[in-house]
């Protein structure tokens, strides 16, 4: 028994010698794999967050451009003279999207309202019920003040910043584009 304990003590002493320990620390086989494993998840999460944020900014800019373009139809009286309904105007808006980023059928809400003065414009959102906004279509007459708003709930897939990015229900970001103007003095046609 004494021989076994002596042999065990000698083996332990050899393992704890500085040469053995320093040899262990000098070995770096697999160090790159371990470092990569530690860094890859935060790196990928950051990359997805950057790409997603860029897509949100791109979608917001696209929505702003489409709002300006379609509001021009109301501003000049073309929408009123053509007799557009809310569905027809929404289809006009959807046709403006060159890039297929938006789900026009269920995700996009188009709100066109007429006001008596710029001071009376209501900046609150239309009522939101059962997953959609309750919107109206009032393009107005010549000289009327009109506000065209497009609302879209953009889905967020990576939400690292919490409610700073996803500001709407179901982990999405509400994108709003608005155009406020006074209708031009166009010549109405029709009844």
Residue pairs with C-beta under 8 A, 6 or more apart in sequence:
14 20
45 158
45 160
46 160
48 157
48 158
49 158
49 160
49 161
52 156
52 157
52 158
52 165
53 165
55 101
56 154
56 156
56 165
56 173
56 175
58 101
59 101
59 102
59 152
59 154
59 175
60 175
60 177
62 97
62 99
62 101
62 102
63 102
63 150
63 152
63 175
63 176
63 177
64 177
65 96
66 93
66 96
66 97
66 150
66 177
67 148
67 149
67 150
67 177
67 178
67 179
68 179
69 96
70 89
70 92
70 93
70 96
70 148
71 146
71 148
71 179
71 181
72 78
73 79
73 84
73 89
73 92
74 80
74 112
74 139
74 140
74 146
74 148
74 183
75 146
75 181
75 183
75 184
76 184
76 186
77 142
77 183
77 184
77 186
77 187
77 188
79 89
79 92
79 139
80 139
80 140
80 141
80 186
80 188
81 186
81 188
81 189
81 190
82 88
83 190
84 92
84 137
84 139
85 137
86 110
86 112
86 135
86 136
86 137
89 110
89 112
89 137
89 139
90 104
90 108
90 110
93 104
93 108
93 110
93 150
94 102
94 104
94 108
97 104
102 108
102 152
106 132
107 152
107 153
108 150
108 151
108 152
109 126
109 132
109 133
109 135
109 150
109 151
109 152
110 135
110 137
110 148
110 149
110 150
111 126
111 133
111 135
111 136
111 147
111 148
111 149
111 150
111 151
112 135
112 136
112 137
112 138
112 139
112 146
112 147
112 148
112 149
113 122
113 136
113 138
113 146
113 147
113 149
114 138
114 139
114 140
114 144
114 145
114 146
115 121
115 122
115 144
115 145
115 146
115 147
116 145
117 145
118 145
118 180
121 145
121 147
121 180
125 133
125 151
125 176
126 133
126 134
126 135
126 136
126 151
127 133
127 134
128 134
133 151
135 151
138 146
139 146
139 183
140 146
140 183
141 183
141 188
142 183
142 184
142 185
142 186
142 187
142 188
143 182
143 183
143 185
144 182
144 183
145 180
145 181
145 182
145 183
146 180
146 181
146 182
146 183
147 178
147 179
147 180
148 178
148 179
148 180
149 176
149 177
149 178
149 179
150 175
150 176
150 177
151 174
151 175
151 176
152 174
152 175
153 168
153 169
153 170
153 172
153 173
153 174
153 175
154 172
154 173
154 174
154 175
155 170
155 171
155 172
156 165
156 166
156 171
156 172
156 173
159 165
159 166
159 171
165 173
166 172
166 173
167 173
167 174
168 174
